[in-house]
Amino acid sequence: MSMNPDTLIITDVAPRDGLQNQQVAVPTEAKLELIRLLHAAGVASVEATSFVSPKAVPQMADAAELMEHVHRELPGLRASALVPNLKGLQRAQAAGVREVAVVLSATETMNLKNINMGLAQATEVCEETLLAARKMGLRTRAYVAVAFDCPFEGPTAPDTVLRLAAAMHRAGADEIVIADTIGSAAPGRVKTHFEALRQAVPVDQLAAHFHDTRGLAAANAWAAIEAGVRRLDASVGGIGGCPFAPGAAGNAATEDLVLMAEGSGLATQISLPGLLQAVAYAEARLGMNLGGRSIKWLRRRYAGPEAAPART
Amino acid sequence: MSMNPDTLIITDVAPRDGLQNQQVAVPTEAKLELIRLLHAAGVASVEATSFVSPKAVPQMADAAELMEHVHRELPGLRASALVPNLKGLQRAQAAGVREVAVVLSATETMNLKNINMGLAQATEVCEETLLAARKMGLRTRAYVAVAFDCPFEGPTAPDTVLRLAAAMHRAGADEIVIADTIGSAAPGRVKTHFEALRQAVPVDQLAAHFHDTRGLAAANAWAAIEAGVRRLDASVGGIGGCPFAPGAAGNAATEDLVLMAEGSGLATQISLPGLLQAVAYAEARLGMNLGGRSIKWLRRRYAGPEAAPART
């Protein structure tokens, strides 16, 4: 993946992070259609699903089927899948997945609540999964979750985040995603975190993942960009949340970050009218209003004769 | 006014920019109460009213009465008033006003639509008003409006903004407010503008004024802060707009900027629960829902036992 400093690479996590947290069961075909619409809008990377236990997360029981469809239909799309451990990795490999992601929470309590093991053991599981994935020739992402604040332990020290990010880097993660899981970051802290992190990990392997709980996701994303980060996670329509993090809200909306980036001279190759079609589709499927902070303006802007033709 | 680099000075423009654009007529006592609540929340500077023609803007016909009340009741508060010209300045002086603001739009067409004179003549009027205000011993602010985009002429060149800001500086403006009147800026452009501007005007005399039309006001404010700006305009609850600028939406919400600043280690001396009380008051008076992008989170945060006692 080229890293032109004037290009922003967005990974849309709506199919996984967004749809995982819905009350409504979303059929495989609807997930696939959302991924098709994102691809049609110019999104080059999506987080498609998760190879977790179907008992724990029944919304993701169709992971293998979905990935097989995605690879067949959209061979040019980067489509990653979360894997919690070696077992999940093996299922992902069997389904032909080419990119996997592991999640390491930065605190003892978050790991215990989320996966019933402590930080040291969780780190080991992520390391062995990354090493095995590399041997399989897969591309890898490693999340460092609750990297700013933990709902159980409070603020996360930049040093802790740096240490865990460095461990993931040593274990071979191609991309290390620093995640503001509960949306509590502010841009001054984002700057501090990433200025420390880029001492430990090459900045072109760092990504940032914000939630918009306090309305500061765009400002936080800008602070990450100013610190040299060119890889951001986002979710079309701002869909998302975290079932294990009390008070977490949706992800930074893809349309907000694209609008901000393009207005700031950073190319994304993503079409805003195309994203609006994906938002409209997700709204219809989920039966709820979606959209980031720019959605009203975008709909007004693209409602006129210059709008892309509606998909039927 | 001290300019500690770790302190942000917010001027709340809700009493003027916010209330001027309402359909509902707001009585003087309600304006005064909103100013009282802002002062109680720790806001040190407000834009209270405008000494424009009462025929053109009947909402501001009570300017003299309001300012007399404000000065008597809240002598420690910085309370400025817009003045369109020498006549308005004289009315402001007669009312005991200690700080006035002039508005210079950056384009020919915006000036013609707004005040029926061209850019050169508008610049002269602002200059003579600033010079006269200084002779009276008043503190002065000068807005450069439509500093990013004009609804009639499109993008505003940074050079134009720099030239007009320098002219206002030469005419003695204590503070030069760069205004994104229609809320079309993005943080990359904010950075470019202010890095140019601080070559012409000392950065501690620059202020930034954003509207939140596209949901990027906080990101834009952060970009201004990173460029060294420590004076921001905002409007409690995001109230505001511009009657002469099609498509303009509310101002950056004071609560959003305070939340962002405090989370980033910049002091504001402003209480978030205090701002929530001002938002609640404005909502009741105006009969509409108000609040910035953080309002849901703030209300949840301060709804518990830790909330400030409600004002009765």
Interface residues (C-beta under 8 A of the other chain):
Chain A: S184 A185 A186 P187 G188 R189 K191 D212 T213 R214 G215 L216 A218 A219 A221 W222 A223 E226 G247 A249 D256 L259 M260 E262 G263 S264 G265 L266 G292 R293 S294 W297 R300
Chain B: S184 A185 A186 P187 G188 R189 K191 D212 T213 R214 G215 L216 A218 A219 A221 W222 A223 E226 G247 A249 D256 L259 M260 E262 G263 S264 G265 L266 G292 R293 S294 W297 R300
